């Protein structure tokens, strides 16, 4: 094992997370990594149940790297939690991780190699699973190369956000995470691209993303459609998309968000699962 002093691990946790999933997420991102983070910053977004509190205490006690737990007194949502975590990170490069996903042992080694070539943001491919990480439900391959990433970002989120590794200075330059429903990560990626930040993806799936039951229902509904339309307006406002692209996206994305979950699942598995980038 190698400890790399160049980056922090940022992992938000809230009351809905499962202790066993958190343990797997943490150990896969620290204990099992060929190149480990220099520290872990865990943001506890509001009060959590006793079993989850006990797991956080165990991680803090047994972790092979220093752990800093940032405890927010009330649940503030992912945007606030991530920004609070960034404030606590001691290193200029940060790797994101969710509390129910699984990192490949080579993940950080491969991302750091690209970061060391000058990238400001590096994402990776990922596979989806429902309960058993060994059983693949879909493979999500992101676009690679700055030009393809920019082009894809006009219609889809080009980054699988649980896979992100980025420079804090690049996020500072665009105002860090900003509230936009469940699309704060997409909006961050767009602003980074628009600012001229150097972005890249590794096509190889280096994270296993737990979708669980009801994932496709959560990707739809009026609230998600409204958030989608807000995002499109913001992209138009900063000149990232044209008015024609805005109209197309509002119609196509709106239809997708409002269609039944069963049909959405078929379309998502057919297109996103076959290698096109999509929204988490």
Secondary structure, DSSP 8 states (H G I E B T S, - for coil): -EE-TTEEEEEEE-TT--HHHHHHHHHHHTTT-SEE-SEEEEEEES---HHHHHHHHHHHHH-SSEEEEEEESS---HHHHHHHHHHH--SSEEEEE-TT-EE-TTHHHHHHHHHTTT-SEEEEEEEEESS-TTS-SEEE----SHHHHHHHHTTS--S-GGG-EEEHHHHHHTTS----TT-HHHHHHHHHHHHT--EEEEEEEEEEEE--TTHHHHT-SHHHHHHHHHHHHHHHHTTSS-HHHHHHHHHHHHHHHHS-HHHHHHHHHHHTTBT-----
